[in-house]
Amino acid sequence: MPEESELVRGLKERHLQLIALGGAIGVGLFLGSARAIHLAGPALTISYLVGGLVIFLIMRALGELALYKPVAGSFSTYAEEFVGPWAGFITGWTYWFMWITTAMAEITAVGVYVRYWFPAVPQWLPALIALVIMFLVNLIAVGAYGEFEFWFALIKVVTIVAMIVVGLLIILFGVWNHGEPVGFSNLWSHGGFFPTGISGVLLALQMVMFAYVGVELIGVTAGEARDPSKTIPAATNKIIWRILIFYVGALLIIMSLYPWNELDAQNSPFVLTFQRIGFPAAADLINFVVLTAALSSCNSGVFSTGRMLYSLAQYGQAPRFLQGLSSRRVPATAIAASAAVMLVGVILNYVVPQQVFTYVTSLGAEGAIWTWGMILVAHMAYRRRVAAGQVQGVKYRMPGTPVTNWIGLAFLALVVVLLLFDPDTRVAFYVALAWFAILVIAYQFVRRRAGHGMGAEGPGRP
């Protein structure tokens, strides 16, 4: 059985930092934040703070597991070792499916954004071109993926920083506002800081957690990170604070500049901010940024699905031929297979481009919640084995375990329940139930097949 070390460790710390940051800052902030503001008003920042704290706990748990065993299989490997073969099988395939659906949505978004400038271009064409380019980038080498993701993320970060700086100049000094400082009174002058009550904060949580999908990519990159004992803790510790600053900081600036109830739920609040200073190409700028955000997500989708499928194949939970590595030691066969499935997104983009985006991204978020929950469960089991002297511990530890693990799991359960209150996400909830039912049945076949050569315990990971 090939070892994980056959993959090239070509990702630097700056790659890991921006991969996770870019994965969590995307269309949800630039376009979707307006709808979340209408749900909770200025109290939306509380939703992001609470959600960010839970994500921080999950990332610390993941960081500890990744240092114990930095492998490409990541979540599914830890789930199988510390929870059971069934958990590894379901987690691996669910995470793969999560990024498949997300990538389908993002290439659809690419088609929409390109048509903003070139309305005569059929929407499926840019979607296809984007998928092909990201597929080829991922075949070159892991370093190429890291560089593309670094610059994609940097574009988004620079845009947010520019917006925050411009907003502070208007709020504090009245620049571009005839010398009259706007101040922060809009945060409490229109129905108070909690204009829709605690219910608004709770209902916004599902959108908030969807926005954080992607931070767990640090776990997938662990198998190809240079000096993981140094880069993984550094990336894990810094990423959550940067996300909170970019999300909470940007939203506080926007809702200070404009009364929350006057923002258009259908348009990006970032466009309004740049338009306020008389920037004529504000809409073009944001369209360019969300285009790079979509390409970034597609790039991450091709990368992560290839690694997860490669790992599943190594351990007999996917066809063996998917273990193949190219001459550059990239899991080319698994990447190609995943990209081929993503082509379904081009077809859906042609048939139902508007409806499919909401459905598949909601379904993808269900996969993320399962993955995050399994990280917390596997981590608790890992710490129990460390305490019993059965496995080796690491210096980088999650604080407050197992209490913090249970807090995180309770929070994720709450988000799942909240999905039932939104008609759009309710559909994804039922589809997710069907998906898990299919995996349970599929696992019985895999277990039975493996049992002929491996015993009743089924497939396992070394």
C-alpha positions, 0 to 999 in steps of 0.5 A: 500500500503506497505511503502518504509521503509519496505526495510532495510536501510543496506547500509553504506556510504562506500558502497554508495561511491564504488557502484557509483564509481564501477558502472562508472568504468568498461570495458569501461575504461579498454578495451574501452578506446583505441577506444576512444583514436583513436577518439580524441587523447589526447583531449579525456581528454576534453571529460571526463572533460565536460561529468564529469561536466554534470554528476556532475550537474545531481548527485547534482540534484539527491542528492537533490531529494533523500534527499527530498524523499529517496525511492527505486523507485528513478527516477521513483518516482520523475518523477511521482510526479513532471512531471506526471504519464506517466513520472514515468511509462516510466522512471521506466520501461526504467531504469529497461530495461536498467539494464536488457540489461546491465546485459545480456551484462555483463554475456556474458562478464564473459563468454568471460573472463573466456574462456581466461583462460579455452578455452574449457569451453562453453561460456554460462556456466560461464555466467549462473553461474555468474547470479545465484551467483549474484541472490543469493547474492542479496537474502541474504540481502542488506548488502551482495550486498553492501559488494560484490560491495564494494570489486568488486569496490575496485579491480578496483580502486587499479588497476587504482591507481597502474597504475597511480603510475607506470606511474608517476615513468616512466614519471618523474624519468625514472624508468623501462626506463633505468633512462630516464624520458619519460616526457609528450611530447607525449600529444602534439608531434603527431599532437598536443593536438587536432589531430583530431580536435573538431569533435574528441572530440564531437564524443568521447562524446557518448563513454564517457557518456556510461562510466559514466552509473552507477553513478546514482545508488546512487539514487536507493540505497537511500531507503536502505541507513543508515542516508540518510541525511548524506550519500547521500550528502557525496557520491554525492560530492565525487564520481564525483571528484574520477571518474575524477581523475581515468578516466582523470588521468589514460588516461593522464598517458597512453597517456604520456607513448605512442603516442596516434596513436600507441596504438592498438584500440583492446587491453587494454592500461592498459596491455601495461603499466604493460607489460612495467615494465616487469610484465609477468602476465599483460594480466592475471591481466587485464583479472581478473580486467575486469572479476570483472568489469563485475561481478560488473555490473551484481550485480548492474543490479540484485540489481537495476532492483529488486528495480525498479520493486518492486517500479513499482508494489507498485504503480500499474504499474507492477503486484502486486505480485512483491511487495513481500518482503522476511523475510530479507525484500528484494524484492525477487519476483521482483529480481527473475523476473528480473533475469529470464528475464536476462536468455535471455542473456544466450541464446543470449550468446549462439547464438550471443555472439559477436554482442549482447554485442555492441547492448545491451550496446548501448541500455542500454546507451539510457536508462541512457540518458533518466533517467538523463534527467528526473532527471533534468526535475523533479528537476526543477519542484521540485524547482518550488514547493519548491519556491511556498511553496507546498513541503519541501525543503532541505539544500543540493541543486543543484547550478545554477538551472534552468540554469544548468538544461537546460545546462545538458539537451542540452548536453544530447540532443547533445549526442543523436544526435551524436549516429546517426553518428556511425553505431553500436549505430544508431541501438540502437537509432532506437530500443530505439524509438520502446521501447518508443513507446511500453511504450506509448501504454502500459501506456494507458492500465495501465492508463485505468485500474487504471482509473476504480478505481482511476479516470481519472488521472490514477495511482499515487504515494503517 
